[in-house]
Amino acid sequence: MQRNLGDEYYQIALRHGAIEGLKELAKNFQLVIFSHMNERYCNHIIDLFDRENIVFDAFYQRVKAFKRTDEYCNYN
């Protein structure tokens, strides 16, 4: 089950339990967000986390998107 949050231009799909999981992680770890999306989308994510009372320590935005290679897309 996914939770869709957003407006007509930007949709964020979170897995079931993601909000609760992030809150639990924030108790013992620093949460840092990395994004390659544009500033408006990033602000949308920040607003969502603020509404859900998720405390994160930093937000980094890469202006130019990564090239799609195994070097950057390896999630193992």
Secondary structure, DSSP 8 states (H G I E B T S, - for coil): -EEEEE-SS-EEEEETTHHHHHHHHHTTS--EEEE-S-HHHHHHHHHHHHHTT---SEEEE-SS----SHHHH---
